[in-house]
Amino acid sequence: DYVLHLAGSNTAVKRTCQLKVLFDKDKKAQSYHWLPTDCPDGGAVKPAPQKSYRLAADALFAFDSSSLRAGAETALDDLVEKVKAHDVNASIMIAGYTDRLGGAAYNQRLSLARAQTVRDYLVRNGIQADRIRVAGHGAANPVSHCGKLPKAELINCLQPDRRVEVTVGEVSR
């Protein structure tokens, strides 16, 4: 059982609600019960939807690198402004990806290093570090559909897989 003190759209009006959560044997929430019963509709604070931004890694980094290339600041400055437009309590998840070329362990390290480089840029430009989490996913979740091609053509075809995705989601503190 949880007791919540919620502020509606008029922050001077606060409301107290009780939320009961029932879990199954695997400790997964199965049902939710509110008292009074209109609390979920009549005053619950709902987080704003998450917003994702995709940055082409090739716009930020040279092929096979995690160092920012010249001109990357333009895309990153735009990202900083978009992140700052969200609530100051919004959490930020930065996920780096590579293409399928190279070994899995190497791609994991490269994707993480790229995500960390973007995080460091955001922090240098006024975003609180404690709001940001980073992850490297290597070649997971490809978005391209490239068959067998000569290496130079394959590198170009796989470009969409080399990306950094930034997800900003509202959270309460």
Disulfide bonds with the S-S distance in Angstrom:
Cys17-Cys39 1.89
Cys146-Cys157 1.90
